């Protein structure tokens, strides 16, 4: 997709998983305002798991495209749901983009969600602008998935660290030789 193309959000389905219906309603209204076509809700991870299993199969074509979930919930919390998603044998489930939206976002929680395979973490209360930005980034710029012995999920290396030195990768061999002979 090029920068000039407009994404048709009306074709997307987003599942909100939160035990507080008021929060779900606010997020749902924001998503509808953004143009998201279908917004589903679940009160906990167990209900969400049932919805994901029912909808995310190749036959029906009505897959959930993104999951936005709270971390602390009764019955089945966000941690257990995220682990279930990333360990699924079904590709339509295992590669689901997951946005964790929680009021409790300590550094250790952000690290844990990232290490379990969350695509994004948002702090509650979330503004409409921030929610829109994160959903757009999740949809428009999906990160490649990485599989190792201890991790499966979107590539965690997103940070662009500043590099304030000469870029010697672009230098000619004779220039590099001169550079190293100076030292």
C-alpha distance (Angstrom), angle and dihedral (degrees) to the residues before:
residue distance angle dihedral
X1 . . .
X2 3.80 . .
X3 3.78 125.9 .
X4 3.81 89.9 -106.4
X5 3.80 94.8 56.6
X6 3.78 117.8 93.7
X7 3.77 116.7 -139.8
X8 3.80 114.6 -129.4
X9 3.80 100.9 -132.2
X10 3.80 91.5 -179.7
X11 3.80 88.0 82.1
X12 3.81 93.7 57.8
X13 3.79 128.0 97.1
X14 3.79 119.1 -156.8
X15 3.80 125.4 -170.5
X16 3.81 117.4 -150.1
X17 3.81 114.7 -158.1
X18 3.81 113.0 -167.8
X19 3.79 133.1 132.2
X20 3.81 92.0 -142.1
X21 3.80 108.6 77.1
X22 3.81 91.6 -161.4
X23 3.82 90.6 60.6
X24 3.81 90.9 46.3
X25 3.80 90.6 51.0
X26 3.81 93.0 51.0
X27 3.81 93.0 47.8
X28 3.82 91.0 44.9
X29 3.81 91.7 51.5
X30 3.80 90.4 49.6
X31 3.81 91.9 49.6
X32 3.81 91.8 48.4
X33 3.81 89.2 50.3
X34 3.82 88.2 52.9
X35 3.79 88.1 55.8
X36 3.81 100.1 -104.5
X37 3.80 105.8 161.6
X38 3.79 101.9 -145.1
X39 3.79 129.4 19.9
X40 3.80 120.7 -172.6
X41 3.81 128.0 -173.8
X42 3.79 137.1 -152.5
X43 3.80 129.0 -176.1
X44 3.81 96.1 -143.0
X45 3.76 144.3 0.6
X46 3.81 94.3 -89.1
X47 3.82 92.4 57.6
X48 3.80 90.1 44.3
X49 3.80 90.8 51.3
X50 3.82 89.9 54.4
X51 3.81 91.8 49.2
X52 3.79 93.1 47.2
X53 3.81 92.1 48.4
X54 3.80 91.3 48.8
X55 3.80 96.7 46.8
X56 3.79 106.8 30.0
X57 3.76 102.4 74.3
X58 3.76 128.7 107.9
X59 3.80 95.4 -115.8
X60 3.79 104.3 65.4
X61 3.82 101.7 40.8
X62 3.81 93.0 -145.5
X63 3.79 98.4 107.5
X64 3.78 124.9 165.7
X65 3.81 105.9 -112.0
X66 3.83 101.7 -166.2
X67 3.81 134.7 13.2
X68 3.81 119.6 -148.9
X69 3.79 109.2 -169.4
X70 3.75 143.6 174.2
X71 3.79 117.4 -127.1
X72 3.80 102.0 -141.7
X73 3.81 111.7 54.7
X74 3.80 136.6 138.9
X75 3.82 124.0 -107.1
X76 3.82 95.7 17.2
X77 3.80 118.8 10.6
X78 3.78 129.5 -149.2
X79 3.79 93.4 -96.5
X80 3.81 92.9 57.4
X81 3.82 92.3 43.9
X82 3.80 92.9 49.6
X83 3.81 91.2 48.6
X84 3.81 90.5 49.3
X85 3.82 91.3 50.1
X86 3.82 94.9 49.2
X87 3.83 93.1 44.4
X88 3.80 94.9 48.7
X89 3.79 119.8 122.9
X90 3.82 91.2 -142.7
X91 3.79 114.4 88.2
X92 3.81 91.5 -149.8
X93 3.81 87.5 61.6
X94 3.80 104.3 32.5
X95 3.83 93.6 54.7
X96 3.82 95.3 45.2
X97 3.80 111.7 133.4
X98 3.81 108.8 -118.2
X99 3.80 124.7 -160.7
X100 3.80 114.7 -169.3
X101 3.81 111.7 -149.6
X102 3.80 111.5 -173.1
X103 3.79 140.8 152.7
X104 3.80 88.3 -142.1
X105 3.78 105.5 68.7
X106 3.77 108.1 151.6
X107 3.77 117.9 161.2
X108 3.79 90.0 -101.8
X109 3.82 91.7 53.1
X110 3.80 92.1 49.7
X111 3.81 89.5 50.0
X112 3.80 91.8 47.0
X113 3.80 93.9 50.0
X114 3.80 90.9 47.2
X115 3.80 91.5 47.9
X116 3.81 90.5 50.3
X117 3.80 91.7 52.2
X118 3.81 108.5 -94.3
X119 3.80 114.3 158.2
X120 3.80 95.9 -150.7
X121 3.81 140.3 3.1
X122 3.80 121.3 -149.0
X123 3.81 127.2 -172.2
X124 3.81 119.0 -129.2
X125 2.92 130.5 -98.6
X126 3.78 85.9 53.1
X127 3.78 123.2 -165.2
X128 3.78 120.6 -133.1
X129 3.81 89.6 -118.2
X130 3.81 93.6 52.9
X131 3.80 92.9 45.7
X132 3.80 90.8 49.4
X133 3.82 91.3 48.0
X134 3.81 93.3 51.2
X135 3.81 94.8 44.6
X136 3.81 91.3 47.9
X137 3.81 90.8 48.8
X138 3.81 91.4 48.1
X139 3.81 91.8 50.7
X140 3.82 101.0 35.2
X141 3.81 100.3 38.1
X142 3.78 108.5 31.7
X143 3.78 113.3 -177.0
X144 3.79 117.9 -129.9
X145 3.79 115.3 -102.6
X146 3.78 120.5 -115.0
X147 3.79 126.0 -153.5
X148 3.79 123.0 -163.8
X149 3.79 135.6 147.0
X150 3.79 91.9 -84.7
X151 3.82 104.6 26.3
X152 3.76 142.9 46.7
X153 3.77 120.6 174.4
X154 3.78 145.6 73.7
X155 3.78 116.2 -27.0
X156 3.79 106.7 -85.5
X157 3.82 94.2 -154.2
X158 3.76 100.4 93.2
X159 3.76 101.5 129.6
X160 3.78 116.5 106.6
X161 3.75 102.6 -148.5
X162 3.77 116.7 -156.3
X163 3.78 115.3 -110.0
X164 3.79 111.9 -160.1
X165 3.80 99.6 179.2
X166 3.78 134.0 89.8
X167 3.82 111.8 -75.0
X168 3.80 100.5 -124.9
X169 3.81 92.2 179.9
X170 3.80 87.8 80.5
X171 3.81 95.3 45.4
X172 3.77 124.7 107.5
X173 3.83 115.8 -111.6
X174 3.81 92.8 -112.9
X175 3.82 90.3 53.4
X176 3.80 90.9 52.3
X177 3.79 91.0 49.7
X178 3.81 90.1 52.6
X179 3.82 90.3 47.1
X180 3.81 93.3 54.3
X181 3.81 94.5 42.3
X182 3.82 89.5 59.3
X183 3.79 91.6 64.0
